[in-house]
Amino acid sequence: MRKIYFLTFLCCLCALTAVAQKSKKHAKLGLAWELPDTWVLAPEKNSDTRFYAYPNSGGVGVMDLRDLQASNDSDAAKATITFMQENKLEPSDLQGTPRKVVQGKLQMQIFEKDALYMKLDNGTEMYKYMKLMLIEANGKRYIAYLAEIYQKPAKHIKAIENAVKTLKAK
């Protein structure tokens, strides 16, 4: 009898885990990607040229994706600088050579960083994992910022990685 209860409990646990990790498909700006159901949209920040979401399951994370509305490199550079200023990103966040990725119709330059972000007076260490992506697809230019600020262990890196992995041009 105990085995039956144990197996029932195990099956329920597996089902709950599968539901908890369920992803939701999003499509906007001519792109599509997946985020966990635990991430929600910020209606006040979303528009025809911007997608903004964050986790509601604890921790601090963000996905900010924008259509740069830039037809040339100069306009794209100006829009990138404005984006970085709005998100309080420093040039040091872009140190190093970006990783170049071709994913279907997407061409991306990805800057990545996972490092100590700040140390609080009480000794708590906060880390920041981020990806800043410059994207070209179907003749349009986009910028995406995906980040998590965390105390170890991180909670949302898998969600960020999955969003990048599932990103497609429509």
C-alpha positions, 0 to 999 in steps of 0.5 A, a space after each residue: 500500500 505504501 508503494 502505491 502512495 509513494 508512486 502516486 506522490 511521485 507522479 504528482 510531483 513529476 506532473 507539477 514540475 512539468 507544469 511549473 516549467 511550461 513555457 509560453 510563446 510570444 510573438 512581437 516586432 516580427 520575432 518570436 520566442 519563449 519565456 516561462 509562464 512565470 514571466 509576466 508582461 509589463 503593460 505600461 512598458 510594452 508598445 508597438 516597438 517594445 516587448 518588456 517582461 519580468 519574472 513574478 516568481 521571485 528574483 530580479 530579471 528582465 527581458 527588454 526587446 526593442 525595434 531600433 527603427 534604424 535603417 543604417 549603422 549610424 541610426 542603430 548606434 545612436 539608438 543603442 546608446 540611448 537604450 544603454 543609457 535608459 537601462 543604466 548599462 555601462 561600456 564595461 558591460 560590453 567589454 570583449 568581442 561579441 559572440 556572433 550567432 546566425 540563427 535561422 534568419 537572425 544575425 546576432 552579436 551577443 555581449 555576455 557578462 556574469 560577474 559580481 555586481 555589488 557587495 553590500 555592507 552586510 557582506 551579501 554579494 549580488 551577481 549580474 548575469 546579462 546578455 545584450 544582443 544586437 539583432 538583424 532580421 528581415 532588414 530590421 534591427 533590434 536590441 535585446 537586453 536579458 538580465 538577472 541580478 541574483 544572490 547565488 544560486 541564480 533563478 532565471 538564467 535558464 529562462 534567459 538562455 531559453 529565450 535566446 535559443 528559441 528566438 526566431 524571425 517570423 
